[in-house]
Amino acid sequence: MKQHAYQCDIAVIGGGPAGLATAITAARAGKRVLLLEKNGYLGGNLTLGLPLLGFLDENGNKCIAGFGEEFVNRLQAMGACYGVRPCPKHNSVANVDAEMVKILALQMCREAGVEVILHVETIEAQVEDGALKTVTLYGKCNRVTVAAKIFADCTGDGDLACLAGCSYDMGRGENQEQMPPTVMCTIEGVDDNALLDHVEKHPEEMKPMSATIQTKPGYDAAYFRADPNYVFVGMTETWRKLKEQGICPVARGNIIVINGVHKGQMYVNTTRLLDVDGTDVLDLTRGETEGHLQLQKLVETLRAHVPGFENCYISSIAPSIGIRETRRIKGVSTLNLEQALEGEIPEDTVCLSGYTIDIHYNNGSGTLFHKLERPFGIPYGCLVSSEIENLMFAGRCISVDDHVVGSTRVMPCCMAMGQAVGNAAAMAVTENIAPHKVDVNALRQTLLTQNAILSL
């Protein structure tokens, strides 16, 4: 077995949206940063074809900018993104070319001086006197040991924090039910004009599948036709009839398709995989398997029953299953639903979240929406471990309750967290202090100079 040893200022585990923002921001601050990723590419869930949601709040105000906005602008300059568009259902959408995300992510890491190691997954965390000393990763008969002053868990699942012995919560209720994940695919050959002609003649197709889902007026064919930058959630009546006939291929009440940046291309976010624990490899195996098999039946159903999809075909299947939630690590602070619904913005806020609290039920096809009248602030303490002195986290594993995660899990918010963690980690290294001792006012000032939004 090959042995590799690294020393750095800041080790970032996980190269998804949060990890990219953390690593690049910290490297731009002049620190030696090592970014370690289990896949053979960077970008995480952003490479599945998902749109970036949450740049705008319910009232159309921009609540996230900074690194996330920079990333979108650079994708747009490459012809790989439509930019940010207001949406009557999702507040805002920014559809992207999933493959170009991988290229831009590597380009930005190289520009910032981030050292990247792919194909490695964390297997061991050495903790001494309440601090992480080394983290060991493994891949292809290679053992990589990393010593760092600050570690950032950006795995989404809190894998590093779990290995370090941190406390965490997971799911909802006694059974720790997690939101069902999705295996996505890219389809080609779609005639979206035919789809929109159908929903224009049959507005019942756009009815919400759940009583809690609130959509502003104007989420209709005219909206979709006005700009290709859209996410289509509909075909409710068709799906209802298919269920009655016992031929609905997925446990959902509608379809979700994200219009691609190339003509006739769409990303399908419609499979629903129940009772899958995203931290269990056997569950993940079952979920990946069922998801792939569901996709075949789903596309056959789209061809047979949805106008515009008669000639569609799968051109690629997403490289990994899309996980909505797993562990939430115990931080110095924990954000709860009441605070989010009240739109609280604490003094130590380091980023905002204005996206709807969006919970997908594990027990069937339903979805719970809590519309937010205004954004809420994410306190710095939600990103700092309360148990490991030099551990921080960004992404869906931060310290929030089982409902707030329905908002904070979206990717622009994860990028905003990562920008805060990257700056804070760099400050901690410079001052040779633990992250919980960082001057949050100074951190906030730094974030503001980087175009972050901390209040409205």
Secondary structure as the mmCIF struct_conf table of DSSP 4:
data_model
#
loop_
_struct_conf.conf_type_id
_struct_conf.id
_struct_conf.beg_label_comp_id
_struct_conf.beg_label_asym_id
_struct_conf.beg_label_seq_id
_struct_conf.end_label_comp_id
_struct_conf.end_label_asym_id
_struct_conf.end_label_seq_id
STRN STRN1 LYS A 2 ILE A 13
BEND BEND1 GLY A 16 GLY A 16
HELX_RH_AL_P HELX_RH_AL_P1 PRO A 17 ARG A 28
TURN_TY1_P TURN_TY1_P1 ALA A 29 GLY A 30
STRN STRN2 VAL A 33 LEU A 36
BEND BEND2 LYS A 38 LEU A 42
HELX_RH_3T_P HELX_RH_3T_P1 GLY A 44 THR A 47
TURN_TY1_P TURN_TY1_P2 LEU A 48 GLY A 49
BEND BEND3 PHE A 55 PHE A 55
STRN STRN3 LEU A 56 LEU A 56
TURN_TY1_P TURN_TY1_P3 GLU A 58 ASN A 59
BEND BEND4 GLY A 60 GLY A 60
STRN STRN4 LYS A 62 LYS A 62
HELX_RH_AL_P HELX_RH_AL_P2 GLY A 66 ALA A 77
TURN_TY1_P TURN_TY1_P4 MET A 78 GLY A 79
STRN STRN5 CYS A 81 CYS A 81
STRN STRN6 ARG A 85 CYS A 87
TURN_TY1_P TURN_TY1_P5 PRO A 88 HIS A 90
STRN STRN7 ASN A 91 VAL A 93
STRN STRN8 VAL A 96 VAL A 96
HELX_RH_AL_P HELX_RH_AL_P3 ALA A 98 ALA A 112
TURN_TY1_P TURN_TY1_P6 GLY A 113 GLY A 113
STRN STRN9 GLU A 115 ILE A 117
BEND BEND5 HIS A 119 HIS A 119
STRN STRN10 GLU A 121 GLU A 128
TURN_TY1_P TURN_TY1_P7 ASP A 129 GLY A 130
STRN STRN11 ALA A 131 GLY A 139
TURN_TY1_P TURN_TY1_P8 LYS A 140 CYS A 141
STRN STRN12 ASN A 142 ASP A 153
BEND BEND6 THR A 155 ASP A 157
HELX_RH_AL_P HELX_RH_AL_P4 ASP A 159 LEU A 163
TURN_TY1_P TURN_TY1_P9 ALA A 164 GLY A 165
STRN STRN13 TYR A 168 MET A 170
BEND BEND7 GLY A 171 GLY A 171
STRN STRN14 ARG A 172 ARG A 172
TURN_TY1_P TURN_TY1_P10 GLY A 173 GLN A 176
STRN STRN15 GLU A 177 GLU A 177
HELX_LH_PP_P HELX_LH_PP_P1 GLN A 178 PRO A 180
STRN STRN16 THR A 182 THR A 182
STRN STRN17 CYS A 185 GLU A 188
HELX_RH_AL_P HELX_RH_AL_P5 ASP A 192 LYS A 201
HELX_RH_3T_P HELX_RH_3T_P2 PRO A 203 MET A 206
BEND BEND8 LYS A 207 LYS A 207
BEND BEND9 MET A 209 SER A 210
TURN_TY1_P TURN_TY1_P11 ALA A 211 THR A 212
TURN_TY1_P TURN_TY1_P12 PRO A 217 GLY A 218
BEND BEND10 ASP A 220 ASP A 220
HELX_RH_AL_P HELX_RH_AL_P6 ALA A 221 ALA A 226
BEND BEND11 PRO A 228 PRO A 228
STRN STRN18 VAL A 231 GLY A 234
HELX_RH_AL_P HELX_RH_AL_P7 THR A 236 GLU A 244
TURN_TY1_P TURN_TY1_P13 GLN A 245 GLY A 246
BEND BEND12 VAL A 250 ALA A 251
BEND BEND13 GLY A 253 ASN A 254
STRN STRN19 ILE A 255 ASN A 259
BEND BEND14 VAL A 261 HIS A 262
TURN_TY1_P TURN_TY1_P14 LYS A 263 GLY A 264
STRN STRN20 MET A 266 VAL A 268
TURN_TY1_P TURN_TY1_P15 LEU A 274 ASP A 275
TURN_TY1_P TURN_TY1_P16 GLY A 278 THR A 279
HELX_RH_AL_P HELX_RH_AL_P8 VAL A 281 HIS A 305
BEND BEND15 VAL A 306 VAL A 306
TURN_TY1_P TURN_TY1_P17 PRO A 307 GLY A 308
TURN_TY1_P TURN_TY1_P18 GLU A 310 ASN A 311
STRN STRN21 TYR A 313 ILE A 317
BEND BEND16 PRO A 319 SER A 320
STRN STRN22 GLY A 322 GLY A 322
STRN STRN23 ARG A 327 ILE A 329
STRN STRN24 GLY A 331 GLY A 331
BEND BEND17 VAL A 332 SER A 333
STRN STRN25 LEU A 335 LEU A 335
HELX_RH_AL_P HELX_RH_AL_P9 LEU A 337 GLU A 342
TURN_TY1_P TURN_TY1_P19 GLY A 343 GLY A 343
TURN_TY1_P TURN_TY1_P20 GLU A 347 ASP A 348
STRN STRN26 THR A 349 SER A 353
BEND BEND18 TYR A 355 TYR A 355
STRN STRN27 ILE A 357 HIS A 360
BEND BEND19 ASN A 362 SER A 365
STRN STRN28 THR A 367 HIS A 370
BEND BEND20 GLU A 373 ARG A 374
STRN STRN29 PHE A 376 PRO A 379
HELX_RH_3T_P HELX_RH_3T_P3 TYR A 380 LEU A 383
STRN STRN30 VAL A 384 SER A 385
BEND BEND21 SER A 386 ILE A 388
TURN_TY1_P TURN_TY1_P21 GLU A 389 ASN A 390
STRN STRN31 LEU A 391 PHE A 393
BEND BEND22 GLY A 395 GLY A 395
TURN_TY1_P TURN_TY1_P22 ARG A 396 CYS A 397
BEND BEND23 ILE A 398 SER A 399
STRN STRN32 VAL A 400 VAL A 400
TURN_TY1_P TURN_TY1_P23 ASP A 402 VAL A 404
HELX_RH_AL_P HELX_RH_AL_P10 VAL A 405 THR A 408
TURN_TY1_P TURN_TY1_P24 ARG A 409 ARG A 409
BEND BEND24 VAL A 410 VAL A 410
HELX_RH_AL_P HELX_RH_AL_P11 MET A 411 GLU A 431
TURN_TY1_P TURN_TY1_P25 ASN A 432 ASN A 432
HELX_RH_3T_P HELX_RH_3T_P4 PRO A 435 LYS A 437
BEND BEND25 VAL A 438 VAL A 438
HELX_RH_AL_P HELX_RH_AL_P12 VAL A 440 THR A 449
TURN_TY1_P TURN_TY1_P26 GLN A 450 ASN A 451
#
